[in-house]
Amino acid sequence: MIEPTNTTAFAVSLPQQVSDGAFDPAAFRAYLRRVEEAGFHSVWTQEGTLSPIPMLDPIEVMTYAAACTERLRIGCAVFVSVLRNPLHLAKSISTLDQLSRGRLEVGFGLGRTSRLAPFGVPPEGVVTRFTEGIELMKACWTEPEISFHGRFWQVEAAMEPKTYQKPHPPVWIGGHQPTAVRRAVRYGDGFIGAGGATTAAFAEQVRTVRAELERTGRDQESFPIAKRVYVSVGADDRIGEQLRRRYGGADMALTGTPEQCAHGLREVIEAGAGLVLLDPMFDEPEQLDRLVTQVLPEL
C-alpha cells in the first residue's frame, strides 16, 4: 500500500502507447494487478487521435481497465472535448461509470486550435463550444428531461441511465493559460496540470487557481489540484526523445536516479499537487516497479 505524503495521493498512467498488433492482454492485466496491489489512487489515460505516436483511444482503454480491476479509480486527462459530440461523450461516460460502479474520473481540455480543422470544427467560438459542451454533458447526467438551448446545441430530450456517481463523476479541467486555469474553477471540480508544464509553470497555475477560488468564494479544501508528471527512473533518454518530438523540449520530465526523481516529485507536491499522476511513457512495468520500490518510499 502506498501511503499518501501528508494529503498527497499517487496515480499512474495506463500503458496506452501500443503499436499495431502489439497489445498484450495478459501483460495489461498483470500491470493493473500490480498497480491495484500497490495501493495507487487511480490510473489514467489521455487523448491523442491524430498523432505519429501509436496511442489507443482512451474510452476503450478505460473500459478494459475497469473490467480488470475492482478498486482503482479510472480517468482521462484529458478528453479534448471540442473534437467530440458532447451527447455521445456524455453517453459513453455515463455508461462507463455504470459499468465500473462509480469509479470514473473525467478530465476535459480545450486542446490546440491548430488541430481543429481535420475534425470539421471551426476555430470561431471554440471556447464557447468547450464550455457549452461541458454544461450540456452535466445536463445529460443530472436532468430527467434535458432542456438545453445554447449557441451550438439545442436539445429537448432525455438520457438514461444517468451516471452511477451523483451528481456526476468528478470533472477535472486542464489548461495552461491563466484564462484556462480560471475556467477550471468555474466549470470543474478540480484542476489538473498538464504533463507538458514544468514544475515552475505548474506552481504559477496553482496560484491562479487559489486566487480564483478565493475570488469566487469556493472552498479551497474541496477543490483538488493534480499534476501529470513524465518520469523515467534511470538513464534511459527515450522519454526525452519523445517529449522533444511532442513539445519541442524535455525540461518538464523527471529523470535520473531514484533520489533525483523523488526530489523532483517533492517539488511538484510542494507546488500544490494533491494528486500526482506518474507517467513513465516507456517500459511501464519496469518503471512501475522502480517507482513503487525505490522512489515513492523516499517521499
Residue frames as qw, qx, qy, qz and C-alpha x, y, z in Angstrom:
[[0.000, 0.888, 0.460, 0.000, 0.00, 0.00, 0.00],
 [0.386, 0.344, -0.019, 0.856, 1.35, 3.42, -0.98],
 [0.255, -0.699, -0.499, 0.444, 0.72, 5.79, 1.90],
 [0.234, 0.882, 0.196, 0.359, -0.07, 9.37, 0.88],
 [0.474, 0.027, -0.258, 0.841, 2.52, 12.01, 1.74],
 [0.150, 0.181, 0.312, -0.921, 0.51, 14.29, 4.01],
 [0.592, 0.457, 0.412, -0.520, -2.54, 14.76, 1.80],
 [0.320, 0.544, -0.566, -0.530, -0.91, 13.65, -1.45],
 [0.856, 0.126, 0.483, -0.133, -2.18, 10.65, -3.40],
 [0.102, -0.463, 0.700, 0.533, -0.47, 8.96, -6.33],
 [0.807, 0.448, 0.254, -0.287, -1.81, 7.79, -9.66],
 [0.382, -0.337, 0.696, 0.507, -0.14, 6.20, -12.66],
 [0.499, 0.433, -0.323, -0.677, -0.77, 6.23, -16.40],
 [0.879, 0.144, 0.434, -0.136, -2.16, 3.22, -18.23],
 [0.382, -0.243, 0.678, 0.578, 0.01, 1.60, -20.93],
 [0.507, 0.688, 0.340, -0.393, -1.68, 3.27, -23.88],
 [0.275, 0.716, -0.497, -0.405, 1.11, 3.54, -26.44],
 [0.716, -0.013, 0.697, 0.021, 0.72, 0.33, -28.40],
 [0.172, 0.433, -0.594, -0.656, 1.91, -0.23, -31.94],
 [0.758, 0.183, -0.280, -0.560, -0.05, -2.27, -34.49],
 [0.867, 0.045, -0.487, -0.099, -0.56, -5.84, -33.30],
 [0.381, 0.348, -0.661, 0.545, 1.49, -5.39, -30.12],
 [0.538, -0.476, 0.212, -0.663, -1.22, -5.26, -27.44],
 [0.400, 0.085, -0.891, 0.199, -0.66, -7.97, -24.81],
 [0.589, -0.560, -0.258, -0.521, -3.85, -8.57, -22.80],
 [0.825, -0.348, -0.379, 0.231, -2.10, -10.69, -20.15],
 [0.494, 0.071, -0.225, 0.837, 0.61, -8.08, -19.61],
 [0.191, -0.486, -0.109, -0.846, -2.01, -5.32, -19.38],
 [0.733, -0.536, -0.312, -0.277, -3.94, -7.25, -16.73],
 [0.778, -0.198, -0.337, 0.492, -0.74, -8.02, -14.81],
 [0.248, 0.304, -0.112, 0.913, 0.20, -4.33, -14.83],
 [0.437, -0.542, -0.153, -0.701, -3.19, -3.40, -13.41],
 [0.826, -0.417, -0.377, 0.049, -2.93, -6.06, -10.71],
 [0.616, -0.010, -0.284, 0.735, 0.42, -4.62, -9.65],
 [0.022, -0.410, -0.004, -0.912, -0.98, -1.07, -9.60],
 [0.631, -0.538, -0.260, -0.495, -4.02, -2.10, -7.56],
 [0.835, -0.306, -0.371, 0.268, -1.98, -4.17, -5.11],
 [0.484, 0.144, -0.223, 0.834, 0.43, -1.26, -4.61],
 [0.171, -0.662, -0.552, 0.477, -2.40, 0.98, -3.44],
 [0.141, 0.060, 0.267, 0.952, -2.44, 3.67, -6.11],
 [0.312, 0.394, 0.387, -0.773, -5.42, 6.02, -6.09],
 [0.658, 0.624, 0.228, -0.353, -6.17, 5.78, -9.81],
 [0.537, -0.035, 0.599, 0.593, -5.00, 5.01, -13.35],
 [0.271, 0.761, 0.109, -0.579, -5.29, 7.50, -16.20],
 [0.635, 0.370, 0.503, 0.455, -5.35, 7.74, -19.97],
 [0.021, 0.588, -0.074, -0.805, -5.01, 10.68, -22.35],
 [0.664, 0.628, 0.387, -0.124, -6.35, 11.52, -25.79],
 [0.126, -0.583, 0.511, 0.619, -4.30, 11.66, -29.00],
 [0.772, 0.450, 0.397, -0.211, -6.46, 10.79, -32.00],
 [0.686, 0.702, -0.055, 0.182, -4.17, 12.17, -34.71],
 [0.349, -0.815, 0.460, 0.059, -0.54, 11.56, -33.79],
 [0.605, 0.496, -0.622, -0.036, 2.51, 9.74, -35.19],
 [0.115, -0.308, 0.845, -0.421, 2.81, 8.17, -31.74],
 [0.486, -0.222, -0.781, -0.324, 0.69, 4.97, -31.64],
 [0.159, -0.075, 0.597, -0.783, -1.91, 5.59, -28.94],
 [0.136, -0.404, -0.895, -0.127, -5.05, 3.62, -28.17],
 [0.252, -0.578, -0.247, -0.736, -8.29, 5.55, -27.64],
 [0.081, -0.296, 0.637, -0.707, -8.97, 6.47, -24.01],
 [0.723, -0.139, 0.124, -0.665, -12.59, 5.28, -23.65],
 [0.908, 0.114, -0.376, -0.146, -11.82, 1.75, -24.80],
 [0.471, 0.310, -0.665, 0.490, -8.66, 1.52, -22.67],
 [0.298, -0.288, 0.467, -0.781, -10.57, 2.80, -19.61],
 [0.848, -0.067, -0.066, -0.521, -13.34, 0.25, -20.22],
 [0.807, 0.190, -0.544, 0.128, -10.84, -2.61, -20.45],
 [0.215, 0.327, -0.629, 0.671, -9.14, -1.38, -17.27],
 [0.557, -0.269, 0.250, -0.745, -12.46, -1.19, -15.43],
 [0.925, -0.007, -0.240, -0.293, -13.14, -4.83, -16.28],
 [0.725, 0.248, -0.544, 0.341, -9.71, -5.86, -14.97],
 [0.172, 0.238, -0.541, 0.788, -9.90, -4.08, -11.61],
 [0.371, -0.580, -0.724, 0.041, -12.08, -3.84, -8.51],
 [0.372, -0.720, -0.332, 0.482, -10.98, -0.75, -6.57],
 [0.385, -0.147, 0.215, 0.885, -8.92, 1.56, -8.78],
 [0.313, 0.791, 0.247, -0.463, -10.45, 4.77, -9.99],
 [0.584, 0.198, 0.558, 0.555, -10.05, 5.28, -13.75],
 [0.103, 0.836, 0.167, -0.512, -9.67, 8.59, -15.53],
 [0.621, 0.493, 0.296, 0.532, -8.77, 10.50, -18.68],
 [0.207, -0.854, -0.014, 0.477, -6.64, 13.63, -18.56],
 [0.379, 0.383, 0.388, -0.747, -7.85, 14.98, -20.77],
 [0.476, 0.547, 0.662, 0.192, -10.57, 14.46, -23.34],
 [0.066, -0.147, 0.238, 0.958, -10.19, 17.18, -25.99],
 [0.307, 0.454, 0.770, -0.327, -13.93, 17.54, -25.76],
 [0.358, 0.629, -0.046, -0.689, -14.46, 20.09, -28.55],
 [0.194, 0.340, -0.796, -0.462, -13.48, 17.34, -31.02],
 [0.060, -0.204, -0.977, 0.016, -16.34, 15.10, -29.83],
 [0.405, -0.494, -0.407, -0.653, -20.10, 15.40, -29.85],
 [0.177, -0.343, 0.611, -0.691, -21.00, 16.11, -26.21],
 [0.827, -0.097, 0.077, -0.548, -24.07, 13.86, -26.35],
 [0.888, 0.200, -0.414, 0.028, -22.06, 10.85, -27.49],
 [0.344, 0.397, -0.632, 0.570, -19.30, 11.62, -24.99],
 [0.466, -0.326, 0.399, -0.720, -21.81, 12.06, -22.16],
 [0.928, -0.021, -0.100, -0.358, -23.38, 8.70, -23.03],
 [0.744, 0.303, -0.537, 0.257, -20.00, 6.94, -23.10],
 [0.076, 0.404, -0.593, 0.692, -19.04, 8.42, -19.75],
 [0.654, -0.249, 0.279, -0.657, -22.33, 7.58, -18.05],
 [0.936, 0.103, -0.286, -0.176, -22.16, 4.04, -19.44],
 [0.609, 0.323, -0.589, 0.422, -18.60, 3.50, -18.20],
 [0.195, -0.400, 0.505, -0.739, -19.43, 5.00, -14.82],
 [0.852, -0.148, 0.079, -0.496, -22.25, 2.46, -14.50],
 [0.897, 0.215, -0.384, 0.042, -20.05, -0.44, -15.65],
 [0.451, 0.349, -0.578, 0.584, -17.29, 0.50, -13.20],
 [0.520, -0.640, -0.556, 0.104, -19.75, 1.05, -10.35],
 [0.183, -0.976, -0.098, -0.069, -18.81, 4.68, -9.93],
 [0.732, -0.411, 0.162, 0.519, -15.02, 4.59, -10.32],
 [0.550, 0.567, 0.292, 0.539, -14.73, 7.13, -13.14],
 [0.216, -0.698, -0.024, 0.682, -12.87, 10.46, -13.22],
 [0.567, 0.636, 0.397, 0.342, -13.18, 12.68, -16.30],
 [0.300, -0.568, 0.092, 0.761, -10.94, 15.49, -17.48],
 [0.500, 0.761, 0.381, 0.158, -11.61, 17.99, -20.24],
 [0.353, -0.514, 0.196, 0.757, -9.27, 20.32, -22.06],
 [0.435, 0.769, 0.052, -0.466, -9.51, 22.69, -24.98],
 [0.804, 0.162, 0.406, 0.402, -6.55, 21.37, -26.93],
 [0.257, -0.358, 0.310, 0.843, -4.84, 23.31, -29.71],
 [0.508, 0.653, 0.217, -0.518, -6.94, 25.31, -32.15],
 [0.206, 0.579, -0.635, -0.468, -4.46, 24.41, -34.92],
 [0.055, -0.076, 0.991, 0.095, -5.74, 20.79, -34.73],
 [0.480, 0.339, 0.514, -0.625, -9.46, 21.51, -35.14],
 [0.452, 0.450, -0.359, -0.681, -9.76, 21.53, -38.95],
 [0.241, 0.140, -0.930, -0.239, -9.47, 17.75, -39.59],
 [0.029, 0.306, 0.889, -0.339, -12.43, 17.24, -37.26],
 [0.019, -0.588, -0.587, -0.556, -14.62, 19.80, -39.01],
 [0.358, -0.767, -0.416, 0.333, -14.55, 22.15, -36.02],
 [0.316, 0.769, 0.040, 0.555, -14.08, 25.84, -36.86],
 [0.456, 0.000, -0.456, 0.765, -11.88, 27.94, -34.57],
 [0.221, -0.404, -0.035, -0.887, -14.59, 30.58, -34.19],
 [0.675, -0.431, 0.038, -0.598, -16.31, 30.31, -30.83],
 [0.673, 0.125, -0.720, 0.111, -14.19, 27.36, -29.71],
 [0.053, 0.140, -0.690, 0.708, -14.14, 28.42, -26.05],
 [0.601, -0.010, 0.169, -0.781, -17.92, 28.75, -26.04],
 [0.797, 0.131, -0.509, -0.297, -18.15, 25.34, -27.74],
 [0.432, 0.182, -0.788, 0.398, -15.94, 23.90, -25.00],
 [0.148, -0.046, 0.606, -0.780, -17.82, 25.35, -22.02],
 [0.681, 0.066, -0.057, -0.727, -21.23, 24.75, -23.59],
 [0.703, 0.140, -0.683, -0.143, -20.32, 21.13, -24.22],
 [0.223, 0.076, -0.805, 0.545, -19.43, 20.65, -20.54],
 [0.394, 0.036, 0.360, -0.845, -22.71, 22.23, -19.45],
 [0.746, 0.121, -0.336, -0.562, -24.66, 20.00, -21.85],
 [0.562, 0.118, -0.810, 0.118, -22.92, 16.86, -20.59],
 [0.015, -0.021, 0.702, -0.712, -23.74, 17.80, -17.00],
 [0.592, 0.083, 0.069, -0.798, -27.37, 18.31, -18.03],
 [0.719, 0.136, -0.613, -0.299, -27.38, 14.83, -19.59],
 [0.433, 0.083, -0.820, 0.366, -26.06, 13.34, -16.34],
 [0.038, -0.118, -0.630, 0.767, -28.35, 15.19, -13.92],
 [0.425, 0.173, 0.077, -0.885, -31.61, 16.34, -15.55],
 [0.541, 0.241, 0.790, -0.161, -34.56, 13.94, -16.01],
 [0.532, 0.728, 0.413, 0.129, -35.65, 15.98, -19.03],
 [0.478, -0.210, 0.191, 0.831, -32.89, 17.84, -20.84],
 [0.266, 0.900, 0.341, 0.060, -33.92, 21.33, -21.98],
 [0.529, -0.451, 0.211, 0.687, -30.76, 22.90, -23.32],
 [0.456, 0.837, 0.263, 0.152, -30.60, 25.90, -25.65],
 [0.495, -0.594, 0.221, 0.595, -27.09, 27.09, -26.43],
 [0.225, 0.723, -0.347, -0.553, -25.18, 28.59, -29.31],
 [0.191, 0.395, -0.839, -0.323, -24.04, 25.22, -30.69],
 [0.190, -0.151, -0.969, -0.045, -26.53, 22.71, -29.30],
 [0.541, -0.146, 0.104, -0.822, -30.27, 22.72, -28.75],
 [0.297, -0.003, -0.955, 0.016, -31.55, 19.61, -27.00],
 [0.641, -0.190, 0.232, -0.707, -35.02, 18.66, -25.81],
 [0.762, 0.116, -0.624, -0.127, -34.68, 15.01, -24.84],
 [0.731, -0.584, 0.289, -0.206, -33.76, 12.57, -22.07],
 [0.525, 0.478, -0.696, 0.103, -30.68, 10.43, -21.47],
 [0.770, -0.441, 0.341, -0.310, -30.78, 7.33, -19.28],
 [0.608, -0.662, -0.376, 0.226, -29.22, 5.87, -17.31],
 [0.071, -0.962, 0.208, -0.165, -27.52, 8.72, -15.50],
 [0.384, 0.515, -0.684, 0.344, -24.01, 8.36, -14.14],
 [0.703, -0.318, -0.614, 0.166, -23.58, 5.99, -11.20],
 [0.376, -0.210, -0.368, 0.824, -21.91, 8.77, -9.19],
 [0.042, -0.852, -0.482, -0.201, -24.19, 11.60, -8.12],
 [0.558, 0.631, 0.185, -0.506, -24.47, 14.21, -9.36],
 [0.792, 0.587, -0.168, 0.008, -21.77, 13.02, -11.82],
 [0.860, -0.058, -0.106, 0.497, -18.14, 11.83, -11.88],
 [0.341, -0.736, 0.047, 0.583, -15.52, 14.36, -10.75],
 [0.577, 0.763, 0.173, 0.234, -14.81, 16.79, -13.59],
 [0.550, -0.493, 0.172, 0.652, -11.19, 17.87, -13.92],
 [0.460, 0.884, 0.083, 0.016, -10.29, 20.78, -16.21],
 [0.720, -0.212, 0.197, 0.631, -6.83, 21.11, -17.70],
 [0.343, 0.905, 0.141, 0.207, -5.15, 24.09, -19.30],
 [0.670, 0.056, -0.116, 0.731, -2.03, 26.22, -19.46],
 [0.115, 0.442, 0.045, 0.889, -3.00, 29.88, -19.75],
 [0.062, 0.058, 0.580, -0.810, -4.50, 31.85, -16.83],
 [0.575, 0.052, -0.093, -0.811, -7.88, 32.13, -18.55],
 [0.705, 0.023, -0.672, -0.226, -7.99, 28.35, -18.99],
 [0.321, -0.002, -0.788, 0.526, -6.95, 27.79, -15.38],
 [0.281, 0.046, 0.357, -0.890, -9.72, 30.11, -14.17],
 [0.667, 0.013, -0.415, -0.618, -12.22, 28.14, -16.29],
 [0.478, -0.004, -0.863, 0.164, -11.34, 25.10, -14.19],
 [0.016, 0.127, 0.635, -0.762, -12.76, 26.85, -11.14],
 [0.472, 0.159, -0.002, -0.867, -15.90, 27.91, -12.98],
 [0.777, 0.167, -0.348, -0.498, -16.74, 24.63, -14.73],
 [0.652, 0.195, -0.726, 0.099, -14.78, 21.92, -12.92],
 [0.790, -0.593, -0.109, -0.110, -14.46, 20.07, -9.66],
 [0.704, -0.522, 0.262, 0.404, -10.66, 20.15, -9.81],
 [0.369, 0.856, -0.314, -0.180, -7.68, 21.35, -11.86],
 [0.906, -0.118, 0.294, 0.280, -5.10, 19.05, -13.45],
 [0.008, -0.823, 0.393, 0.411, -1.79, 20.44, -14.64],
 [0.848, 0.496, -0.152, -0.112, -0.55, 19.15, -17.96],
 [0.893, -0.199, 0.167, 0.367, 2.48, 16.93, -18.29],
 [0.585, 0.542, 0.119, 0.592, 3.96, 19.49, -20.67],
 [0.175, -0.918, 0.056, -0.353, 4.15, 22.13, -17.92],
 [0.458, 0.319, -0.612, 0.560, 7.30, 22.49, -15.86],
 [0.451, -0.488, -0.645, 0.378, 7.03, 22.47, -12.08],
 [0.155, -0.240, -0.139, 0.948, 7.61, 26.23, -12.03],
 [0.277, -0.149, -0.446, -0.838, 4.80, 26.79, -14.55],
 [0.496, -0.425, -0.748, -0.119, 2.53, 24.48, -12.54],
 [0.343, -0.378, -0.512, 0.691, 3.26, 26.42, -9.36],
 [0.083, 0.101, -0.086, -0.988, 2.09, 29.60, -11.08],
 [0.433, -0.261, -0.648, -0.569, -1.07, 27.82, -12.27],
 [0.458, -0.424, -0.733, 0.270, -1.77, 26.73, -8.70],
 [0.139, -0.279, -0.280, 0.908, -1.51, 30.34, -7.53],
 [0.283, -0.050, -0.370, -0.884, -4.03, 31.32, -10.21],
 [0.487, -0.344, -0.775, -0.211, -6.40, 28.53, -9.14],
 [0.386, -0.414, -0.629, 0.533, -6.23, 29.53, -5.49],
 [0.001, 0.177, 0.059, -0.982, -6.76, 33.20, -6.27],
 [0.397, -0.150, -0.526, -0.737, -9.82, 32.36, -8.38],
 [0.483, -0.383, -0.784, 0.071, -11.21, 30.08, -5.68],
 [0.238, -0.369, -0.453, 0.776, -10.87, 32.91, -3.18],
 [0.137, 0.064, -0.202, -0.968, -12.42, 35.43, -5.58],
 [0.508, -0.192, -0.591, -0.597, -15.43, 33.21, -6.22],
 [0.553, -0.396, 0.391, -0.620, -15.84, 32.07, -2.63],
 [0.906, 0.046, -0.388, -0.163, -15.27, 28.38, -3.35],
 [0.753, -0.596, 0.279, -0.030, -13.79, 26.17, -0.67],
 [0.224, 0.719, -0.653, -0.086, -10.07, 25.59, -1.25],
 [0.378, -0.316, 0.855, -0.164, -10.06, 22.23, 0.55],
 [0.700, 0.305, 0.605, -0.226, -12.82, 20.71, -1.59],
 [0.616, 0.761, -0.109, -0.174, -11.19, 21.68, -4.92],
 [0.827, -0.286, 0.353, 0.330, -8.36, 19.18, -5.67],
 [0.302, 0.845, -0.371, -0.239, -5.30, 20.00, -7.74],
 [0.914, -0.043, 0.363, 0.176, -3.36, 17.38, -9.70],
 [0.159, 0.795, -0.470, -0.351, -0.34, 17.23, -12.00],
 [0.962, 0.261, 0.031, 0.081, 0.75, 14.76, -14.65],
 [0.255, -0.797, 0.514, 0.190, 4.49, 14.13, -14.32],
 [0.850, 0.438, -0.292, 0.009, 6.53, 12.45, -17.03],
 [0.481, -0.697, 0.523, -0.094, 9.08, 10.37, -15.15],
 [0.873, 0.319, -0.366, 0.048, 11.82, 7.90, -16.02],
 [0.638, -0.680, 0.361, -0.003, 13.84, 6.23, -13.27],
 [0.829, -0.032, 0.394, 0.395, 17.26, 5.51, -14.75],
 [0.234, -0.509, 0.356, 0.748, 19.49, 6.80, -17.51],
 [0.393, 0.391, 0.741, 0.379, 17.26, 5.91, -20.50],
 [0.036, 0.361, -0.021, -0.932, 16.58, 9.06, -22.58],
 [0.056, 0.342, 0.813, 0.468, 13.76, 7.64, -24.71],
 [0.069, -0.772, -0.582, 0.245, 11.30, 9.67, -22.69],
 [0.146, -0.655, 0.089, 0.736, 13.27, 12.81, -23.51],
 [0.142, -0.047, 0.700, 0.698, 13.33, 11.95, -27.20],
 [0.000, 0.560, 0.791, 0.247, 9.55, 11.58, -27.32],
 [0.142, -0.806, -0.381, 0.431, 8.88, 14.70, -25.28],
 [0.172, -0.458, 0.313, 0.814, 11.11, 16.72, -27.59],
 [0.052, 0.222, 0.778, 0.586, 9.04, 15.44, -30.53],
 [0.139, -0.677, -0.722, -0.042, 5.79, 16.27, -28.75],
 [0.231, -0.904, -0.274, 0.233, 6.62, 19.54, -27.01],
 [0.429, 0.817, -0.144, 0.357, 9.90, 20.73, -28.53],
 [0.033, 0.617, -0.607, 0.500, 11.73, 20.20, -25.25],
 [0.738, -0.217, -0.638, 0.021, 12.05, 17.80, -22.35],
 [0.127, 0.353, -0.511, 0.773, 12.67, 20.10, -19.37],
 [0.648, -0.349, 0.062, -0.674, 9.33, 19.06, -17.84],
 [0.890, -0.040, -0.448, -0.069, 10.44, 15.43, -17.34],
 [0.525, -0.682, 0.477, -0.177, 11.86, 13.93, -14.16],
 [0.899, 0.291, -0.318, 0.070, 14.71, 11.57, -14.97],
 [0.146, 0.658, -0.628, 0.390, 17.70, 10.11, -13.20],
 [0.253, 0.079, -0.896, 0.355, 18.32, 8.18, -10.02],
 [0.375, -0.597, -0.707, -0.054, 15.51, 7.27, -7.62],
 [0.350, -0.526, -0.336, 0.699, 16.74, 10.02, -5.30],
 [0.063, -0.107, 0.266, 0.956, 16.67, 12.60, -8.10],
 [0.272, -0.385, -0.686, -0.554, 13.16, 11.56, -9.15],
 [0.409, -0.604, -0.636, 0.252, 11.95, 11.67, -5.54],
 [0.248, -0.373, -0.123, 0.886, 13.39, 15.18, -5.16],
 [0.096, -0.087, -0.456, -0.881, 11.55, 16.33, -8.29],
 [0.373, -0.503, -0.730, -0.272, 8.28, 14.82, -7.07],
 [0.362, -0.537, -0.494, 0.581, 8.66, 16.58, -3.72],
 [0.078, -0.194, 0.117, 0.971, 8.91, 19.86, -5.62],
 [0.267, -0.295, -0.644, -0.654, 5.70, 19.07, -7.51],
 [0.435, -0.562, -0.693, 0.117, 3.94, 18.29, -4.23],
 [0.307, -0.447, -0.272, 0.795, 5.27, 21.48, -2.63],
 [0.023, -0.029, -0.358, -0.933, 3.98, 23.42, -5.66],
 [0.498, 0.054, 0.234, -0.833, 0.47, 22.29, -4.74],
 [0.581, 0.069, -0.695, -0.418, -0.29, 18.86, -6.24],
 [0.629, -0.256, 0.518, -0.520, -2.64, 16.82, -4.08],
 [0.911, 0.182, 0.367, -0.041, -2.71, 14.07, -6.71],
 [0.037, -0.660, 0.616, 0.429, 0.45, 13.22, -8.65],
 [0.899, 0.364, 0.166, -0.179, -0.08, 11.29, -11.90],
 [0.400, -0.540, 0.645, 0.363, 3.12, 9.42, -12.75],
 [0.789, 0.575, 0.081, -0.202, 3.60, 8.83, -16.48],
 [0.569, -0.462, 0.552, 0.398, 6.71, 6.82, -17.46],
 [0.527, 0.657, -0.222, -0.491, 5.67, 6.52, -21.16],
 [0.613, 0.439, -0.650, -0.094, 8.08, 3.58, -21.78],
 [0.477, 0.111, -0.828, 0.274, 8.69, 0.18, -20.16],
 [0.490, -0.551, -0.008, -0.675, 5.75, 0.75, -17.86],
 [0.890, -0.365, -0.270, -0.042, 6.01, -2.50, -15.81],
 [0.718, 0.046, -0.297, 0.628, 9.70, -1.98, -15.08],
 [0.061, 0.441, -0.126, 0.887, 9.23, 1.72, -14.35],
 [0.645, -0.557, -0.191, -0.487, 6.25, 0.95, -12.12],
 [0.871, -0.282, -0.320, 0.242, 8.36, -1.44, -10.05],
 [0.499, 0.176, -0.234, 0.815, 11.12, 1.15, -9.66],
 [0.219, -0.535, -0.037, -0.815, 8.63, 3.83, -8.68],
 [0.772, -0.504, -0.238, -0.307, 6.95, 1.61, -6.09],
 [0.890, -0.280, -0.205, 0.295, 10.11, 0.14, -4.55],
 [0.632, 0.015, -0.070, 0.771, 12.70, 2.90, -4.99],
 [0.099, 0.397, 0.120, 0.904, 11.09, 6.32, -5.48],
 [0.464, -0.626, -0.300, -0.550, 7.82, 6.59, -3.55],
 [0.745, -0.481, -0.382, 0.260, 9.26, 5.23, -0.30],
 [0.484, 0.042, -0.141, 0.862, 11.60, 8.26, -0.34],
 [0.124, -0.530, -0.220, -0.810, 8.68, 10.70, -0.17]]
